[in-house]
Each structure stands twice: as C-alpha cells, then as structure tokens.
Amino acid sequence: MPNSLSHRRLFPHCLAALALVALGAGLSGCAGMSDTISPAFADPAKYDLYDCKQLEPERKSLASRTAEVQGLMTKAETGVAGPVVAELAYRNEYIALRGQSKLAEEAWQKNRCHESQPEARPAPVPPSIASAPAKGKRPKGNAAAN
C-alpha cells in the first residue's frame, strides 16, 4: 500500500512537468516564426506601382521606424516582465514593418533603382563686413535714445 500512495503523489508532478515542457516547446516555436511570417502582415501589391522617387523615402521611413520599434523592444526587455511586454506591445508592429521593408526592397530591386545623390547645397555665406555699420555712424536704434 505505501507503494501505491507514492505513485499517486508522483502522477500530478509528472503531469505538471510534462505540461511545462510542452508549453516551452510551443513557445519556442513562435520565436523562430518571425522570418517566415513577416510578409503575411504586409500587402504584397502595395509597392508594385511605386517609382524610384516614391520608394526611396518610403524605404528610409520604414528603416527608421523599424529601428525605433526595435529600440523600444530592447528597452522594454530590461524591465521586470520585459520580454513579455516587448512581445505583446511591439512584436506585431515590428513584424509588419519588416514585411513592408522586404516588399519595398523587392520593388526597389525590380525597378533597378539607385540611391539618389544628396543635393549639393552652397556653403553658408559668412556675414560680410559691408553689412556692419560704418565707423562713426550710429545704428538707427540708438539715435532715438539720444
């Protein structure tokens, strides 16, 4: 009889351990899905009619927003329940941005676009000596004070 009591006590513990292993395996599968699921969050035809002038700022905007969300996720992971908060709050947006970036990059390659050169702006002109008041003459604002 003592033997049968120990089996009754072990069964719930084994069942709980098995449930934790199954849960861990299920959650670890979600971590690897981000690369394969990213196009599912973006419209595949969104960038088909874009030309290079439209794609360039869109790609830059997507890159900066992706970096911003990634930074927010990294910041959120430093908290107590950080990884959970990062997943719940930012993961879907991050996956959608990566999908859009991938589609924009594919359209960029398909259109054979090239990065435009930044426009050459003239160097700022230093204040000229001629704009300074001449010696011996008072500025107009001081004339009324006398």
C-alpha positions as CSV (number, residue, x, y, z in Angstrom):
1,M,0.0,0.0,0.0
2,P,2.7,2.6,0.7
3,N,3.9,1.9,-2.8
4,S,0.6,2.9,-4.4
5,L,0.5,6.1,-2.4
6,S,3.8,7.3,-3.8
7,H,2.6,6.7,-7.4
8,R,-0.5,8.8,-6.7
9,R,1.7,11.7,-5.5
10,L,4.1,11.4,-8.4
11,F,1.5,11.5,-11.1
12,P,0.4,15.1,-10.7
13,H,4.1,16.2,-10.6
14,C,4.9,14.3,-13.8
15,L,1.8,15.7,-15.4
16,A,2.8,19.3,-14.5
17,A,6.4,18.8,-15.7
18,L,5.1,17.4,-19.0
19,A,2.8,20.4,-19.4
20,L,5.6,22.8,-18.8
21,V,7.8,21.0,-21.4
22,A,5.0,21.1,-23.9
23,L,4.4,24.8,-23.2
24,G,8.1,25.6,-23.6
25,A,8.3,23.7,-26.9
26,G,5.2,25.6,-28.2
27,L,6.5,29.0,-27.2
28,S,10.0,28.3,-28.6
29,G,8.4,27.6,-32.0
30,C,6.9,31.1,-32.0
31,A,10.3,32.7,-31.7
32,G,11.5,31.2,-34.9
33,M,8.5,32.2,-37.0
34,S,9.3,35.9,-37.4
35,D,11.2,35.5,-40.7
36,T,8.6,33.3,-42.4
37,I,5.6,35.2,-41.1
38,S,6.7,38.8,-41.9
39,P,5.3,39.0,-45.4
40,A,1.9,37.9,-44.1
41,F,1.5,41.3,-42.2
42,A,2.1,43.4,-45.4
43,D,0.2,43.9,-48.6
44,P,2.3,42.3,-51.3
45,A,1.0,44.6,-54.0
46,K,1.5,47.9,-52.1
47,Y,4.7,48.9,-53.8
48,D,4.1,47.5,-57.3
49,L,3.1,50.9,-58.7
50,Y,5.7,52.9,-56.9
51,D,8.5,54.5,-58.8
52,C,12.1,55.1,-57.5
53,K,11.3,58.6,-56.3
54,Q,8.5,57.2,-54.2
55,L,10.3,54.1,-53.0
56,E,13.4,56.0,-51.7
57,P,11.7,58.0,-48.9
58,E,9.4,55.0,-48.1
59,R,12.4,52.7,-47.6
60,K,14.1,55.3,-45.4
61,S,11.0,55.8,-43.4
62,L,10.5,52.1,-42.9
63,A,14.1,51.6,-41.9
64,S,13.9,54.4,-39.3
65,R,10.6,53.2,-37.9
66,T,11.9,49.6,-37.7
67,A,15.0,50.8,-35.8
68,E,12.8,52.8,-33.5
69,V,10.5,49.9,-32.7
70,Q,13.5,47.6,-32.2
71,G,14.9,50.1,-29.8
72,L,11.6,50.2,-27.9
73,M,11.6,46.4,-27.7
74,T,15.1,46.4,-26.4
75,K,14.3,49.0,-23.8
76,A,11.1,47.1,-22.8
77,E,13.1,43.9,-22.3
78,T,15.1,45.5,-19.5
79,G,12.1,45.6,-17.2
80,V,10.7,43.0,-14.8
81,A,8.4,41.4,-17.3
82,G,10.2,42.9,-20.2
83,P,10.2,40.1,-22.8
84,V,6.5,39.6,-22.3
85,V,5.8,43.4,-22.6
86,A,8.1,43.6,-25.7
87,E,6.3,40.7,-27.4
88,L,2.8,42.0,-26.6
89,A,3.3,45.7,-27.3
90,Y,5.7,45.8,-30.2
91,R,6.2,42.4,-31.9
92,N,3.3,42.6,-34.3
93,E,4.3,46.1,-35.5
94,Y,7.9,45.0,-35.8
95,I,6.9,42.0,-37.9
96,A,4.7,44.2,-40.1
97,L,7.4,46.7,-40.6
98,R,9.9,44.0,-41.6
99,G,7.4,42.6,-44.1
100,Q,6.8,46.1,-45.6
101,S,10.6,46.7,-45.7
102,K,11.1,43.4,-47.5
103,L,8.4,44.2,-50.1
104,A,9.7,47.7,-50.6
105,E,13.2,46.3,-51.1
106,E,12.0,43.8,-53.6
107,A,10.2,46.6,-55.6
108,W,13.4,48.7,-55.4
109,Q,15.4,45.8,-56.9
110,K,12.7,45.1,-59.5
111,N,12.7,48.7,-60.6
112,R,16.5,48.8,-60.7
113,C,16.6,51.9,-58.5
114,H,19.7,53.6,-57.2
115,E,20.2,55.8,-54.2
116,S,20.0,59.4,-55.3
117,Q,22.9,61.7,-54.5
118,P,22.2,64.3,-51.9
119,E,21.8,67.7,-53.5
120,A,24.9,69.9,-53.2
121,R,23.9,72.9,-51.1
122,P,26.1,76.0,-51.4
123,A,28.2,76.7,-48.3
124,P,26.7,79.3,-46.0
125,V,27.9,82.7,-46.7
126,P,29.7,84.3,-43.8
127,P,28.4,87.7,-42.8
128,S,30.1,90.3,-44.9
129,I,31.9,93.2,-43.5
130,A,29.7,95.5,-45.6
131,S,26.7,94.7,-43.5
132,A,28.3,96.0,-40.3
133,P,27.6,99.7,-39.5
134,A,30.3,102.1,-40.7
135,K,32.6,103.8,-38.2
136,G,31.4,106.9,-36.7
137,K,27.8,106.3,-37.6
138,R,25.3,105.3,-35.0
139,P,22.8,102.5,-35.6
140,K,19.3,103.8,-36.2
141,G,18.0,102.2,-32.9
142,N,20.4,104.3,-30.8
143,A,19.6,107.7,-32.5
144,A,16.2,107.9,-30.8
145,A,17.7,107.2,-27.4
146,N,19.8,110.4,-27.5
